[in-house]
Amino acid sequence: MDQAELIEKVAKELNISNAQSQRLLKATLREIRDLLRVGHAVTIPHLGTFDTATYAEHRGYRPVSHDFAIFPKRRVPVFRTGTLLREEVYDIESDDAGAPT
């Protein structure tokens, strides 16, 4: 599913126009991004938590140039799934795709 399909499904579910649904989605994602930028976590019950992880400056190997470099300290976004989502998606007993062939 791509963004356009998601917008259509939300619009149909909420009985609103696609334009309103698109504005709703963009506003939600913008708020999550802005909160992550200032270091706040965003938890959506039953879905999960958007947060950031901070990596310290470290020395690492660059395989392309075959040398070592200092990688700067950085903060990256991370997502941890909620228990309910994880349990609903990882229902291996009802999924025949996980069975060996």
N, C-alpha and C positions, 0 to 999 in steps of 0.2 A: 504494500500500500504506500502510495506517495502522499505528499502534502495535500494535493488537490482532492484526492479521494477522501482523506481524513476530513477536510473542510466540508465536503458534501455530506458525509455521514453525520457530522455534528450538526450541520444545518438541518438535516432531515429529522434528527432525533429531537432537537430543540424547537423545531418548527419556525426557523428563522431563515433569512436569506443567506446565500453563500457569501456575500460581501460582509454581512454581520459576523458570520462564523469565522471568516478569515481574520477580521479585526480582533475577534475574541482570542483566537489562537496566537496571533502575533503579539498581542498585549500580554498574554500569559507567558509566552517564551521570553519576551523582553524583560518582564519583571523578574523571572527566574535568573536570567543573565545578569541583570543589574544587582540583584542580591548576592549572587556568587562573586561578582567583582569586588564587593566590599567585605567579603569573608563570611557571609551568612549562609547557613544551610537552609534548604527548602524541602520540607517533608510533605508529601501528598499521601494521606492514609490509603492503605491497600495497594499503592503503586510503588513507592520507594522514596529515597532521599537523594536529592541533588546536593553535592557538597564539593569542597575542593581539597586537594592533597598538595602538600608543599614538599618539594624535593630540594635538598640542600645542594650547594655547589659541590661538584665532584669531578674527579678525573676519570675519563673514559676513553675507550678505543674507537677510532674512526676507521672502519674497514676499507673505505674507498681510498683514503690517502695513506693507509697503513701507518698511522701514527696516533699519538695520544693527544687529547685536548682537555681543557677545563670547561665543563658545562656549567652555566650559571644557575643560581638558585631560581626555581620557578614554581609557580602554582598552576595546577591543572584541574579541570573539572572532572568529577567522578560521580557515578550513579550507583547506589546500592538498592537492589530490589527489596520490596517489602515482603514479608513472610507470606501473606495471602497470595500475592502475584506469583511468587516463586512456587508455592504449592499448587496453584491452579495450572501453571504452565508445565510444571515438572510432574505431571501425573503419568508416569511411565507405564502403569498397569493398563490403562485404557488406550495407550498409543501403540499400535502395531509397528510403527516405524522403528521403534527401538529394539524390536525382536531380531535376533540373528537369523540370517537366511541360509 
